[in-house]
Amino acid sequence: MADDIIQQAEEYLNGIGLNVFQLINALGKSKSKALNLCQEDKIKFKQIFEEIDNGCQDTGEKGKKLEELTSILFNSQNRSFFECKRNIRTSSNEIDLFLSWSEEARINQINNVFTYFGDYFLCECKNYDGKVSVTYAGKFFSLLSLANAKLGILIAWEGITGRGKWDSANGLIRKIALKEGVLIIPIDKHDLKKIYDDETNIYSLVNEKCEALLNDIDYSKFVSKHMAEDEYLNT
């Protein structure tokens, strides 16, 4: 029965000129619920989200809960896109979450669909009482550089500092993206609430935020040919 359904799905996709990778890519960008958490994980996610939101734990316990919440996002029961390793210790640092594509995802070339994730990425969970400062954003970039990772997801419950896009931690992550090509994507409680409400999923969310960050630092639209270029080249 399952093979028949898969064959029918493939025939339908071929009929409309779409392959499975294009479909998954489109699902990720369109906030399709096909990539949302399965029912079992949704129940776990909501329970942990509410525990954090109610503020019933001390800071250390909240941090662990936030790591657990994040692990669910990337390890949903209905798909195994990533392998997630928690609390990896290096000689000088501890990485909250180290995520790399699963063998199944690579075989099915899912890694070629969600290219922003790279071969692997780091995820840090910070459940401070206030917003994550520019100092910590800089430390996270240092850790990403050490790991040679091009993407870092910063799960900051209260968000990051910066009254404007180019101020404080907000500004630093844009300067890092512009100069170093490393993307630091902050995800706060409001983003997580959208997942809680089944409005989006982690793949669409990261995709949106990566594109928004790259658009913010894209200066090519302001560069046009100067009237003296031809004269200069002919001298």
C-alpha atoms as an extended CHARMM CRD file, in Angstrom:
* protein
*
       235  EXT
         1         1  MET       CA              0.0000000000        0.0000000000        0.0000000000  PROA      1               0.0000000000
         2         2  ALA       CA              2.7600000000        2.4590000000        0.9830000000  PROA      2               0.0000000000
         3         3  ASP       CA              4.6960000000        1.7140000000       -2.2230000000  PROA      3               0.0000000000
         4         4  ASP       CA              1.5790000000        2.3490000000       -4.2940000000  PROA      4               0.0000000000
         5         5  ILE       CA              1.0040000000        5.7150000000       -2.5940000000  PROA      5               0.0000000000
         6         6  ILE       CA              4.6290000000        6.7410000000       -3.1480000000  PROA      6               0.0000000000
         7         7  GLN       CA              4.4430000000        5.7390000000       -6.8080000000  PROA      7               0.0000000000
         8         8  GLN       CA              1.2340000000        7.7120000000       -7.2850000000  PROA      8               0.0000000000
         9         9  ALA       CA              2.8090000000       10.7350000000       -5.5760000000  PROA      9               0.0000000000
        10        10  GLU       CA              5.8930000000       10.5360000000       -7.8070000000  PROA      10              0.0000000000
        11        11  GLU       CA              3.7380000000       10.2270000000      -10.9140000000  PROA      11              0.0000000000
        12        12  TYR       CA              1.7360000000       13.2730000000       -9.8540000000  PROA      12              0.0000000000
        13        13  LEU       CA              4.8810000000       15.3300000000       -9.1970000000  PROA      13              0.0000000000
        14        14  ASN       CA              6.3480000000       14.3130000000      -12.5490000000  PROA      14              0.0000000000
        15        15  GLY       CA              3.0820000000       15.2780000000      -14.1990000000  PROA      15              0.0000000000
        16        16  ILE       CA              3.3070000000       18.8400000000      -12.8850000000  PROA      16              0.0000000000
        17        17  GLY       CA              7.0410000000       19.1230000000      -13.5760000000  PROA      17              0.0000000000
        18        18  LEU       CA              8.2120000000       18.9930000000       -9.9550000000  PROA      18              0.0000000000
        19        19  ASN       CA             10.7070000000       16.6670000000       -8.2960000000  PROA      19              0.0000000000
        20        20  VAL       CA             10.7090000000       15.7170000000       -4.6350000000  PROA      20              0.0000000000
        21        21  PHE       CA             13.5500000000       18.0930000000       -3.7300000000  PROA      21              0.0000000000
        22        22  GLN       CA             11.7840000000       21.0350000000       -5.3410000000  PROA      22              0.0000000000
        23        23  LEU       CA              8.6610000000       20.0320000000       -3.4170000000  PROA      23              0.0000000000
        24        24  ILE       CA             10.4660000000       19.9670000000       -0.0590000000  PROA      24              0.0000000000
        25        25  ASN       CA             12.1560000000       23.2720000000       -0.8580000000  PROA      25              0.0000000000
        26        26  ALA       CA              8.7880000000       24.8090000000       -1.6970000000  PROA      26              0.0000000000
        27        27  LEU       CA              7.2670000000       23.3900000000        1.4920000000  PROA      27              0.0000000000
        28        28  GLY       CA             10.0650000000       24.9330000000        3.5430000000  PROA      28              0.0000000000
        29        29  LYS       CA              9.5860000000       28.3740000000        2.0170000000  PROA      29              0.0000000000
        30        30  SER       CA              5.8060000000       28.3790000000        2.0020000000  PROA      30              0.0000000000
        31        31  LYS       CA              5.3240000000       27.5450000000        5.7140000000  PROA      31              0.0000000000
        32        32  SER       CA              3.5830000000       24.3360000000        4.7290000000  PROA      32              0.0000000000
        33        33  LYS       CA              2.3060000000       22.3290000000        7.6820000000  PROA      33              0.0000000000
        34        34  ALA       CA              3.7750000000       19.2350000000        6.0730000000  PROA      34              0.0000000000
        35        35  LEU       CA              7.0460000000       20.1220000000        7.8200000000  PROA      35              0.0000000000
        36        36  ASN       CA              5.4480000000       21.0260000000       11.1530000000  PROA      36              0.0000000000
        37        37  LEU       CA              5.9100000000       18.8940000000       14.2560000000  PROA      37              0.0000000000
        38        38  CYS       CA              4.0670000000       15.6010000000       14.3780000000  PROA      38              0.0000000000
        39        39  GLN       CA              1.3090000000       15.2540000000       16.9740000000  PROA      39              0.0000000000
        40        40  GLU       CA              3.4680000000       13.3900000000       19.4980000000  PROA      40              0.0000000000
        41        41  ASP       CA              6.2750000000       15.9630000000       19.3520000000  PROA      41              0.0000000000
        42        42  LYS       CA              3.7920000000       18.8290000000       19.3260000000  PROA      42              0.0000000000
        43        43  ILE       CA              2.4670000000       17.6610000000       22.7010000000  PROA      43              0.0000000000
        44        44  LYS       CA              5.9990000000       17.4770000000       24.1520000000  PROA      44              0.0000000000
        45        45  PHE       CA              6.9400000000       20.8400000000       22.6560000000  PROA      45              0.0000000000
        46        46  LYS       CA              3.8870000000       22.5890000000       24.0830000000  PROA      46              0.0000000000
        47        47  GLN       CA              4.4180000000       21.0820000000       27.5300000000  PROA      47              0.0000000000
        48        48  ILE       CA              8.0470000000       22.2500000000       27.7250000000  PROA      48              0.0000000000
        49        49  PHE       CA              7.2160000000       25.6480000000       26.2040000000  PROA      49              0.0000000000
        50        50  GLU       CA              4.5720000000       26.2320000000       28.8800000000  PROA      50              0.0000000000
        51        51  GLU       CA              6.9510000000       25.1600000000       31.6510000000  PROA      51              0.0000000000
        52        52  ILE       CA              9.5250000000       27.7130000000       30.4790000000  PROA      52              0.0000000000
        53        53  ASP       CA              6.9170000000       30.3980000000       29.8580000000  PROA      53              0.0000000000
        54        54  ASN       CA              5.4690000000       29.9660000000       33.3580000000  PROA      54              0.0000000000
        55        55  GLY       CA              8.9170000000       30.5850000000       34.8250000000  PROA      55              0.0000000000
        56        56  CYS       CA              8.6980000000       27.7370000000       37.2930000000  PROA      56              0.0000000000
        57        57  GLN       CA             12.3710000000       26.6770000000       37.1070000000  PROA      57              0.0000000000
        58        58  ASP       CA             15.6420000000       28.2790000000       38.1400000000  PROA      58              0.0000000000
        59        59  THR       CA             17.9720000000       29.5940000000       35.4320000000  PROA      59              0.0000000000
        60        60  GLY       CA             19.9120000000       26.3250000000       35.0460000000  PROA      60              0.0000000000
        61        61  GLU       CA             16.7540000000       24.2480000000       34.7340000000  PROA      61              0.0000000000
        62        62  LYS       CA             15.2860000000       26.7070000000       32.2400000000  PROA      62              0.0000000000
        63        63  GLY       CA             18.4050000000       26.3780000000       30.0920000000  PROA      63              0.0000000000
        64        64  LYS       CA             18.1080000000       22.5910000000       30.0390000000  PROA      64              0.0000000000
        65        65  LYS       CA             14.4260000000       22.8510000000       29.1600000000  PROA      65              0.0000000000
        66        66  LEU       CA             15.2450000000       25.1900000000       26.2980000000  PROA      66              0.0000000000
        67        67  GLU       CA             17.8350000000       22.7310000000       24.9640000000  PROA      67              0.0000000000
        68        68  GLU       CA             15.2500000000       19.9490000000       25.1610000000  PROA      68              0.0000000000
        69        69  LEU       CA             12.7190000000       22.1370000000       23.3630000000  PROA      69              0.0000000000
        70        70  THR       CA             15.2310000000       22.8590000000       20.5960000000  PROA      70              0.0000000000
        71        71  SER       CA             16.1560000000       19.1970000000       20.2380000000  PROA      71              0.0000000000
        72        72  ILE       CA             12.5050000000       18.3880000000       19.5270000000  PROA      72              0.0000000000
        73        73  LEU       CA             12.4430000000       20.9410000000       16.7150000000  PROA      73              0.0000000000
        74        74  PHE       CA             15.2820000000       19.2590000000       14.8550000000  PROA      74              0.0000000000
        75        75  ASN       CA             14.4730000000       15.6570000000       15.7600000000  PROA      75              0.0000000000
        76        76  SER       CA             10.7740000000       15.2850000000       15.1150000000  PROA      76              0.0000000000
        77        77  GLN       CA              9.4740000000       11.7300000000       15.1530000000  PROA      77              0.0000000000
        78        78  ASN       CA              8.0990000000       11.9840000000       11.6110000000  PROA      78              0.0000000000
        79        79  ARG       CA             11.4650000000       12.8090000000       10.0240000000  PROA      79              0.0000000000
        80        80  SER       CA             15.1630000000       12.3310000000       10.7540000000  PROA      80              0.0000000000
        81        81  PHE       CA             16.8480000000       15.1400000000        8.8540000000  PROA      81              0.0000000000
        82        82  PHE       CA             19.4880000000       15.8100000000       11.5100000000  PROA      82              0.0000000000
        83        83  GLU       CA             21.6770000000       14.0300000000       14.0000000000  PROA      83              0.0000000000
        84        84  CYS       CA             21.7510000000       16.0700000000       17.1870000000  PROA      84              0.0000000000
        85        85  LYS       CA             24.5510000000       15.8980000000       19.7520000000  PROA      85              0.0000000000
        86        86  ARG       CA             24.0360000000       17.7920000000       23.0150000000  PROA      86              0.0000000000
        87        87  ASN       CA             26.6030000000       19.3850000000       25.3380000000  PROA      87              0.0000000000
        88        88  ILE       CA             29.6960000000       18.6440000000       23.2800000000  PROA      88              0.0000000000
        89        89  ARG       CA             32.8540000000       19.6230000000       25.1510000000  PROA      89              0.0000000000
        90        90  THR       CA             35.9320000000       20.9500000000       23.3700000000  PROA      90              0.0000000000
        91        91  SER       CA             39.2770000000       21.8320000000       24.9670000000  PROA      91              0.0000000000
        92        92  SER       CA             37.9830000000       25.3080000000       25.8570000000  PROA      92              0.0000000000
        93        93  ASN       CA             34.2200000000       25.4190000000       25.2270000000  PROA      93              0.0000000000
        94        94  GLU       CA             30.9570000000       23.5420000000       25.5080000000  PROA      94              0.0000000000
        95        95  ILE       CA             28.5630000000       23.4350000000       22.5600000000  PROA      95              0.0000000000
        96        96  ASP       CA             24.8890000000       23.1570000000       23.5210000000  PROA      96              0.0000000000
        97        97  LEU       CA             23.8220000000       21.4560000000       20.2960000000  PROA      97              0.0000000000
        98        98  PHE       CA             25.8640000000       20.2350000000       17.3460000000  PROA      98              0.0000000000
        99        99  LEU       CA             23.6570000000       19.2800000000       14.3900000000  PROA      99              0.0000000000
       100       100  SER       CA             24.6350000000       17.5380000000       11.1740000000  PROA      100             0.0000000000
       101       101  TRP       CA             22.6340000000       15.9390000000        8.3910000000  PROA      101             0.0000000000
       102       102  SER       CA             21.5760000000       12.3640000000        8.9940000000  PROA      102             0.0000000000
       103       103  GLU       CA             22.6470000000        9.6420000000        6.6000000000  PROA      103             0.0000000000
       104       104  GLU       CA             19.0400000000        9.2940000000        5.4580000000  PROA      104             0.0000000000
       105       105  ALA       CA             18.8590000000       13.0190000000        4.6550000000  PROA      105             0.0000000000
       106       106  ARG       CA             22.1030000000       12.8890000000        2.6820000000  PROA      106             0.0000000000
       107       107  ILE       CA             21.0410000000        9.7990000000        0.7280000000  PROA      107             0.0000000000
       108       108  ASN       CA             17.8250000000       11.5920000000       -0.2050000000  PROA      108             0.0000000000
       109       109  GLN       CA             19.7530000000       14.8310000000       -0.8730000000  PROA      109             0.0000000000
       110       110  ILE       CA             17.6720000000       16.8250000000        1.5930000000  PROA      110             0.0000000000
       111       111  ASN       CA             20.8890000000       18.6720000000        2.4680000000  PROA      111             0.0000000000
       112       112  ASN       CA             20.8440000000       20.0760000000       -1.0810000000  PROA      112             0.0000000000
       113       113  VAL       CA             17.3920000000       21.5360000000       -0.4580000000  PROA      113             0.0000000000
       114       114  PHE       CA             17.9950000000       23.3970000000        2.8160000000  PROA      114             0.0000000000
       115       115  THR       CA             21.3760000000       24.8170000000        1.8800000000  PROA      115             0.0000000000
       116       116  TYR       CA             21.4660000000       27.4650000000        4.6300000000  PROA      116             0.0000000000
       117       117  PHE       CA             22.1760000000       24.7520000000        7.1970000000  PROA      117             0.0000000000
       118       118  GLY       CA             25.4640000000       23.8220000000        5.4940000000  PROA      118             0.0000000000
       119       119  ASP       CA             27.0410000000       20.4640000000        6.3320000000  PROA      119             0.0000000000
       120       120  TYR       CA             26.5590000000       21.1320000000       10.0290000000  PROA      120             0.0000000000
       121       121  PHE       CA             25.6900000000       23.9900000000       12.3640000000  PROA      121             0.0000000000
       122       122  LEU       CA             25.7460000000       24.9460000000       16.0240000000  PROA      122             0.0000000000
       123       123  CYS       CA             22.8500000000       25.8900000000       18.2410000000  PROA      123             0.0000000000
       124       124  GLU       CA             23.1770000000       27.7440000000       21.5410000000  PROA      124             0.0000000000
       125       125  CYS       CA             20.2980000000       28.0970000000       24.0170000000  PROA      125             0.0000000000
       126       126  LYS       CA             20.2400000000       31.1280000000       26.3120000000  PROA      126             0.0000000000
       127       127  ASN       CA             17.3920000000       31.6130000000       28.7500000000  PROA      127             0.0000000000
       128       128  TYR       CA             18.5860000000       34.7970000000       30.4510000000  PROA      128             0.0000000000
       129       129  ASP       CA             16.1830000000       37.0600000000       32.3030000000  PROA      129             0.0000000000
       130       130  GLY       CA             17.0450000000       39.7780000000       29.7970000000  PROA      130             0.0000000000
       131       131  LYS       CA             18.1040000000       39.9090000000       26.1790000000  PROA      131             0.0000000000
       132       132  VAL       CA             21.3540000000       38.3560000000       24.9770000000  PROA      132             0.0000000000
       133       133  SER       CA             24.0260000000       41.0440000000       24.7660000000  PROA      133             0.0000000000
       134       134  VAL       CA             26.4390000000       42.0020000000       22.0180000000  PROA      134             0.0000000000
       135       135  THR       CA             29.2430000000       40.4590000000       24.1120000000  PROA      135             0.0000000000
       136       136  TYR       CA             27.6800000000       37.0060000000       23.9970000000  PROA      136             0.0000000000
       137       137  ALA       CA             26.8930000000       37.3600000000       20.2840000000  PROA      137             0.0000000000
       138       138  GLY       CA             30.6130000000       37.9710000000       19.7650000000  PROA      138             0.0000000000
       139       139  LYS       CA             31.5180000000       34.9170000000       21.8480000000  PROA      139             0.0000000000
       140       140  PHE       CA             29.1110000000       32.7820000000       19.8350000000  PROA      140             0.0000000000
       141       141  PHE       CA             30.7600000000       33.9710000000       16.6250000000  PROA      141             0.0000000000
       142       142  SER       CA             34.1550000000       33.0030000000       18.0880000000  PROA      142             0.0000000000
       143       143  LEU       CA             32.8240000000       29.5040000000       18.7900000000  PROA      143             0.0000000000
       144       144  LEU       CA             31.4040000000       29.2320000000       15.2480000000  PROA      144             0.0000000000
       145       145  SER       CA             34.7740000000       30.2950000000       13.8210000000  PROA      145             0.0000000000
       146       146  LEU       CA             36.5670000000       27.6720000000       15.9080000000  PROA      146             0.0000000000
       147       147  ALA       CA             34.1620000000       25.0050000000       14.6210000000  PROA      147             0.0000000000
       148       148  ASN       CA             34.3940000000       26.3890000000       11.0580000000  PROA      148             0.0000000000
       149       149  ALA       CA             30.5820000000       26.5510000000       10.9580000000  PROA      149             0.0000000000
       150       150  LYS       CA             28.7780000000       28.9540000000        8.6480000000  PROA      150             0.0000000000
       151       151  LEU       CA             25.4760000000       28.9250000000       10.5400000000  PROA      151             0.0000000000
       152       152  GLY       CA             24.7310000000       29.4220000000       14.1960000000  PROA      152             0.0000000000
       153       153  ILE       CA             21.2200000000       29.3860000000       15.6290000000  PROA      153             0.0000000000
       154       154  LEU       CA             20.8900000000       31.3620000000       18.8400000000  PROA      154             0.0000000000
       155       155  ILE       CA             17.7940000000       30.3510000000       20.7850000000  PROA      155             0.0000000000
       156       156  ALA       CA             17.3700000000       33.3590000000       23.0770000000  PROA      156             0.0000000000
       157       157  TRP       CA             14.0690000000       33.2930000000       24.9730000000  PROA      157             0.0000000000
       158       158  GLU       CA             13.9920000000       37.0760000000       25.4750000000  PROA      158             0.0000000000
       159       159  GLY       CA             15.7040000000       37.8670000000       22.1680000000  PROA      159             0.0000000000
       160       160  ILE       CA             18.8970000000       39.8450000000       21.5660000000  PROA      160             0.0000000000
       161       161  THR       CA             19.8200000000       43.4570000000       22.2680000000  PROA      161             0.0000000000
       162       162  GLY       CA             19.4720000000       46.2570000000       19.7420000000  PROA      162             0.0000000000
       163       163  ARG       CA             16.8810000000       48.9730000000       19.2540000000  PROA      163             0.0000000000
       164       164  GLY       CA             17.5760000000       48.9560000000       15.5070000000  PROA      164             0.0000000000
       165       165  LYS       CA             18.8680000000       46.4830000000       12.9530000000  PROA      165             0.0000000000
       166       166  TRP       CA             22.4160000000       47.8600000000       13.1330000000  PROA      166             0.0000000000
       167       167  ASP       CA             22.5890000000       48.4470000000       16.8740000000  PROA      167             0.0000000000
       168       168  SER       CA             24.1730000000       46.2930000000       19.6000000000  PROA      168             0.0000000000
       169       169  ALA       CA             23.8310000000       42.4770000000       19.1090000000  PROA      169             0.0000000000
       170       170  ASN       CA             21.4550000000       43.0220000000       16.1840000000  PROA      170             0.0000000000
       171       171  GLY       CA             24.0840000000       45.1130000000       14.4490000000  PROA      171             0.0000000000
       172       172  LEU       CA             26.9490000000       42.7600000000       15.2370000000  PROA      172             0.0000000000
       173       173  ILE       CA             25.3310000000       39.7340000000       13.6160000000  PROA      173             0.0000000000
       174       174  ARG       CA             24.7800000000       41.8100000000       10.4440000000  PROA      174             0.0000000000
       175       175  LYS       CA             28.3950000000       42.9850000000       10.4150000000  PROA      175             0.0000000000
       176       176  ILE       CA             29.5830000000       39.4070000000       10.9180000000  PROA      176             0.0000000000
       177       177  ALA       CA             27.4010000000       38.2070000000        8.0420000000  PROA      177             0.0000000000
       178       178  LEU       CA             28.6550000000       41.0220000000        5.8270000000  PROA      178             0.0000000000
       179       179  LYS       CA             32.3620000000       40.5810000000        6.5360000000  PROA      179             0.0000000000
       180       180  GLU       CA             32.7270000000       36.9060000000        7.4710000000  PROA      180             0.0000000000
       181       181  GLY       CA             29.8500000000       35.2110000000        5.6210000000  PROA      181             0.0000000000
       182       182  VAL       CA             28.7400000000       33.5610000000        8.8640000000  PROA      182             0.0000000000
       183       183  LEU       CA             25.0240000000       33.7090000000        9.6540000000  PROA      183             0.0000000000
       184       184  ILE       CA             23.8670000000       33.9600000000       13.2620000000  PROA      184             0.0000000000
       185       185  ILE       CA             20.1000000000       33.5010000000       13.4310000000  PROA      185             0.0000000000
       186       186  PRO       CA             18.3430000000       34.5570000000       16.6520000000  PROA      186             0.0000000000
       187       187  ILE       CA             15.1070000000       32.8060000000       17.5550000000  PROA      187             0.0000000000
       188       188  ASP       CA             13.1100000000       34.1500000000       20.5060000000  PROA      188             0.0000000000
       189       189  LYS       CA              9.9850000000       33.1660000000       22.4420000000  PROA      189             0.0000000000
       190       190  HSD       CA              7.7490000000       34.9010000000       19.8970000000  PROA      190             0.0000000000
       191       191  ASP       CA              9.1870000000       32.7420000000       17.0950000000  PROA      191             0.0000000000
       192       192  LEU       CA              8.7710000000       29.6360000000       19.2380000000  PROA      192             0.0000000000
       193       193  LYS       CA              5.1830000000       30.6720000000       19.9760000000  PROA      193             0.0000000000
       194       194  LYS       CA              4.4720000000       30.5660000000       16.2260000000  PROA      194             0.0000000000
       195       195  ILE       CA              5.6470000000       26.9450000000       16.2080000000  PROA      195             0.0000000000
       196       196  TYR       CA              3.5770000000       26.3320000000       19.3610000000  PROA      196             0.0000000000
       197       197  ASP       CA              0.5240000000       27.6840000000       17.5080000000  PROA      197             0.0000000000
       198       198  ASP       CA              1.3200000000       25.4590000000       14.4960000000  PROA      198             0.0000000000
       199       199  GLU       CA              1.7920000000       28.5310000000       12.2890000000  PROA      199             0.0000000000
       200       200  THR       CA              5.2410000000       27.5580000000       11.0480000000  PROA      200             0.0000000000
       201       201  ASN       CA              8.1440000000       25.1240000000       11.4730000000  PROA      201             0.0000000000
       202       202  ILE       CA             11.8460000000       25.4420000000       12.1980000000  PROA      202             0.0000000000
       203       203  TYR       CA             12.8550000000       24.9590000000        8.5390000000  PROA      203             0.0000000000
       204       204  SER       CA             10.6390000000       27.7500000000        7.2240000000  PROA      204             0.0000000000
       205       205  LEU       CA             11.6110000000       29.9610000000       10.1600000000  PROA      205             0.0000000000
       206       206  VAL       CA             15.3590000000       29.5990000000        9.6300000000  PROA      206             0.0000000000
       207       207  ASN       CA             14.9390000000       29.9870000000        5.8660000000  PROA      207             0.0000000000
       208       208  GLU       CA             13.0120000000       33.2540000000        6.3450000000  PROA      208             0.0000000000
       209       209  LYS       CA             15.4890000000       34.6610000000        8.8270000000  PROA      209             0.0000000000
       210       210  CYS       CA             18.5250000000       33.7540000000        6.6920000000  PROA      210             0.0000000000
       211       211  GLU       CA             17.0070000000       35.4460000000        3.6530000000  PROA      211             0.0000000000
       212       212  ALA       CA             16.0240000000       38.5000000000        5.7130000000  PROA      212             0.0000000000
       213       213  LEU       CA             19.5540000000       38.7950000000        7.1130000000  PROA      213             0.0000000000
       214       214  LEU       CA             21.1330000000       38.4670000000        3.6710000000  PROA      214             0.0000000000
       215       215  ASN       CA             18.7330000000       41.0530000000        2.2510000000  PROA      215             0.0000000000
       216       216  ASP       CA             19.6340000000       43.4650000000        5.0570000000  PROA      216             0.0000000000
       217       217  ILE       CA             23.3370000000       43.3160000000        4.1910000000  PROA      217             0.0000000000
       218       218  ASP       CA             22.9440000000       43.2400000000        0.3900000000  PROA      218             0.0000000000
       219       219  TYR       CA             24.3770000000       46.4970000000       -0.9170000000  PROA      219             0.0000000000
       220       220  SER       CA             24.5030000000       45.4960000000       -4.6070000000  PROA      220             0.0000000000
       221       221  LYS       CA             21.2250000000       47.3100000000       -5.3100000000  PROA      221             0.0000000000
       222       222  PHE       CA             22.9390000000       50.5780000000       -4.3490000000  PROA      222             0.0000000000
       223       223  VAL       CA             25.8970000000       50.0400000000       -6.6900000000  PROA      223             0.0000000000
       224       224  SER       CA             25.4710000000       51.4000000000      -10.2100000000  PROA      224             0.0000000000
       225       225  LYS       CA             27.8340000000       52.3740000000      -12.9830000000  PROA      225             0.0000000000
       226       226  HSD       CA             29.5810000000       55.7030000000      -12.5010000000  PROA      226             0.0000000000
       227       227  MET       CA             29.5130000000       58.1360000000      -15.4140000000  PROA      227             0.0000000000
       228       228  ALA       CA             33.3270000000       58.3360000000      -15.4550000000  PROA      228             0.0000000000
       229       229  GLU       CA             33.9810000000       54.5610000000      -15.6530000000  PROA      229             0.0000000000
       230       230  ASP       CA             34.2910000000       54.3630000000      -19.4430000000  PROA      230             0.0000000000
       231       231  GLU       CA             36.6140000000       57.3520000000      -19.5570000000  PROA      231             0.0000000000
       232       232  TYR       CA             38.7730000000       55.8440000000      -16.8260000000  PROA      232             0.0000000000
       233       233  LEU       CA             38.9980000000       52.4400000000      -18.5700000000  PROA      233             0.0000000000
       234       234  ASN       CA             39.9980000000       54.0670000000      -21.8620000000  PROA      234             0.0000000000
       235       235  THR       CA             42.8960000000       56.0350000000      -20.3850000000  PROA      235             0.0000000000
